[in-house]
């Protein structure tokens, strides 16, 4: 593994590991009975992306480099503790879009990589989150 590849992988691992979805994975978004399936799916999305992050850590170890220590999440994320999932969805969408843009820059072209795998999963999750946001908005307006 080239030194440039290790740098990109380490940066991606750190950025993604400190994303809002991974933070929410450790919190308890408020949900009414009808919104509980949304929270369960969001937790599933976070777990799915977390598994890819674990693969990245394994790849770094295979390249004889430790995965970077993530440290603490941005302190602004604590403002979202116990948010209702309906209020959290647009923030998750916004953060997913930011992270996807960074992955596009990092993945570039070339051979398949974990960054491309993660981007594919994140795009699928973004579509789901947008659908949840739309259904919640429609239900609230109706």
Buried (B, 14 or more C-beta within 10 A) or exposed (E): EEEEEBEBBBBBBBBBBBBBBBBBBEBEBBBEEEBEEBBEBBBEBBEBBBEBBEBBBEBBEEBEBEBBEBEEBEEEBEEBEEBBBBEBBBBBBEBBBEBBEBBEEBBEEEEEBBBBBBBBBBEEBBEBBBEBBEEBEEEEEE
